[in-house]
């Protein structure tokens, strides 16, 4: 594929979207740490220097992708909560349903979980202050929307909803690697099956953790 130089804002946005789509496809095939700027450049048919016209680094690409994935997840969560949570139910039951929705939708978006897990330790390195500020603003706006969604179905959360949804996303990133261990770890589990208790199912482990967070955040009685 050969690209001509993008001259208009519309063309630049198309180019940015192409780069992000290629990065998203790579995450379907490999872990975040294996996504390289060289391979991304090859897939979009651009020199690495040209990719860097649109993003200041590999990490910059992945941070933008994280923001996109977070937005797409919130659309799914909004629809699922509307279908699954009955406002007439008691607090514990609504909390259970919220936990089910959050766990199911996050577990179904493995790339989002993987990016969340590398955000602080990897993705926020090797990027400019400008990129970090933009990313943090977008993330904060997304989490505010998510908190409003939680309060719509579980108003008892009150001001704790913002902190809770942040912890939920962090939990998803932290738990995801334990559900897809590398070959050496899988071999260890096969050799000594008792160790496989540490091989977590992502949806189940998320549901348990989120349920505990929710029930700890709402008033008792």
C-alpha positions in Angstrom: 0.0 0.0 0.0 1.4 3.4 -1.0 0.1 6.6 0.7 0.2 10.1 -0.7 0.9 12.9 1.8 -2.3 13.9 3.7 -2.9 17.6 3.1 -6.3 18.3 4.6 -7.6 17.7 8.2 -10.0 15.1 6.8 -7.2 13.3 5.1 -5.0 13.4 8.3 -7.9 12.0 10.3 -8.3 9.2 7.8 -4.6 8.5 8.1 -4.7 8.5 11.9 -7.7 6.1 11.8 -5.9 3.8 9.5 -2.9 3.6 11.9 -5.2 3.0 14.9 -7.1 0.3 13.1 -3.8 -1.5 12.2 -2.7 -1.3 15.8 -6.1 -2.7 16.9 -5.7 -5.6 14.5 -2.2 -6.3 15.9 -3.6 -6.5 19.4 -5.9 -9.3 18.2 -2.8 -11.3 17.3 -0.2 -10.4 20.0 0.3 -8.9 23.4 0.8 -5.2 23.9 4.5 -5.6 24.5 5.0 -7.2 21.0 3.4 -4.3 19.1 6.3 -2.4 17.5 6.4 0.7 15.5 8.3 -1.0 12.7 5.6 -3.6 12.2 2.8 -1.1 12.5 4.5 1.1 9.9 4.9 -2.0 7.6 1.2 -2.8 7.9 -0.1 0.7 7.1 2.5 1.1 4.2 4.2 4.1 5.8 7.7 4.9 6.8 8.2 5.0 10.5 8.9 8.7 10.3 5.6 9.2 8.6 3.7 7.4 11.3 5.4 9.7 13.8 3.8 12.7 12.0 0.5 11.5 13.5 1.6 10.0 16.9 4.7 10.9 18.8 5.6 7.2 19.6 4.3 3.7 19.7 2.9 4.4 23.1 1.1 7.4 21.8 -0.7 5.2 19.3 -1.7 2.8 22.0 -2.9 5.5 24.4 -5.2 6.8 21.7 -6.4 3.3 21.0 -7.1 2.8 24.8 -9.3 5.9 24.8 -11.2 4.6 21.7 -11.7 1.2 23.3 -12.9 2.7 26.5 -15.5 4.8 24.7 -16.7 1.7 22.8 -17.0 -0.3 26.0 -19.1 2.4 27.6 -21.6 2.2 24.8 -21.9 -1.5 25.4 -22.2 -1.1 29.1 -24.9 1.5 28.8 -27.0 -0.8 26.6 -26.4 -3.8 28.8 -27.2 -2.0 32.1 -30.5 -0.8 30.6 -31.4 -4.3 29.7 -30.2 -6.2 32.8 -30.7 -3.9 35.9 -34.2 -3.6 37.3 -34.5 -0.3 39.2 -37.2 -1.9 41.5 -34.8 -4.4 43.0 -33.0 -4.1 46.3 -29.5 -2.7 46.5 -27.7 -6.1 46.8 -29.4 -7.5 43.7 -28.8 -4.4 41.6 -25.1 -4.5 42.7 -24.9 -8.1 41.6 -26.4 -7.3 38.2 -24.0 -4.4 37.8 -21.1 -6.6 38.7 -22.3 -9.2 36.1 -22.5 -6.5 33.3 -19.2 -4.9 34.1 -17.4 -8.3 34.3 -19.0 -9.7 31.2 -18.4 -6.7 29.0 -14.8 -6.2 30.1 -13.9 -9.8 29.7 -15.2 -9.6 26.2 -12.8 -6.8 25.4 -9.4 -8.4 26.0 -7.5 -5.7 24.2 -9.0 -3.0 26.4 -8.0 -5.0 29.5 -4.5 -5.6 28.2 -4.0 -1.8 27.5 -5.4 -1.0 30.9 -2.8 -3.3 32.4 0.1 -1.6 30.7 -1.1 2.0 30.9 0.8 3.1 34.0 3.9 1.0 33.6 4.4 1.1 29.8 2.0 3.3 27.8 2.6 6.5 29.8 6.3 6.3 29.2 8.0 7.7 26.0 5.2 10.2 25.4 5.2 14.0 25.5 3.5 16.0 28.3 1.0 17.2 25.7 0.0 13.6 24.8 -0.4 12.7 28.5 -2.5 15.7 29.3 -4.8 15.0 26.3 -5.0 11.3 27.2 -5.8 12.0 30.9 -8.5 14.5 30.0 -10.2 12.1 27.7 -9.9 9.2 30.2 -11.3 11.4 33.0 -14.2 12.3 30.8 -14.9 8.7 29.9 -14.8 7.6 33.6 -17.1 10.4 34.5 -19.6 9.1 32.0 -19.1 5.6 33.4 -19.7 6.8 36.9 -22.9 8.5 35.9 -24.1 5.2 34.3 -23.4 3.4 37.6 -25.3 6.0 39.6 -28.2 5.8 37.2 -28.7 2.2 38.2 -27.3 2.2 41.7 -27.7 5.8 43.0 -26.6 4.6 46.4 -23.0 4.8 45.2 -23.1 8.5 45.3 -19.7 10.2 45.0 -17.9 6.8 45.3 -18.9 5.9 41.7 -16.0 7.8 40.1 -13.4 6.1 42.2 -15.1 2.7 41.9 -15.1 2.7 38.1 -11.5 3.7 38.0 -10.7 0.7 40.2 -12.8 -1.6 38.0 -10.7 -0.7 34.9 -7.5 -1.1 36.9 -8.6 -4.5 38.2 -9.4 -5.6 34.6 -5.9 -4.8 33.6 -4.3 -6.4 36.6 -6.3 -9.7 36.3 -6.2 -10.2 32.6 -2.7 -11.7 32.4 -3.6 -14.4 34.9 -6.3 -15.6 32.5 -4.0 -16.1 29.6 -0.6 -17.3 31.0 2.4 -17.9 28.8 3.3 -21.4 27.6 5.8 -22.0 30.4 3.2 -21.3 33.0 0.6 -23.5 31.3 3.2 -26.3 31.3 3.7 -25.8 35.0 0.0 -26.1 35.6 -0.2 -29.3 33.6 2.7 -30.7 35.5 1.3 -29.8 38.9 -2.5 -29.4 38.6 -2.9 -28.0 42.1 -1.2 -24.9 40.9 -3.9 -24.2 38.3 -6.0 -22.6 41.0 -4.0 -19.5 40.0 -5.2 -19.8 36.4 -8.1 -17.4 36.6 -11.1 -17.1 34.4 -11.2 -13.4 33.6 -15.0 -12.9 33.8 -15.4 -14.9 37.0 -12.5 -13.3 38.8 -13.7 -9.8 37.7 -17.2 -10.5 38.7 -16.1 -11.5 42.2 -13.8 -8.5 42.6 -16.3 -6.0 41.3 -19.1 -7.4 43.5 -16.9 -6.9 46.5 -16.1 -3.4 45.5 -19.7 -2.5 44.8 -21.1 -4.0 48.0 -18.4 -2.3 50.0 -19.3 1.1 48.5 -23.0 1.1 49.0 -24.6 1.9 52.4 -25.5 -1.0 54.7 -29.1 -1.6 55.8 
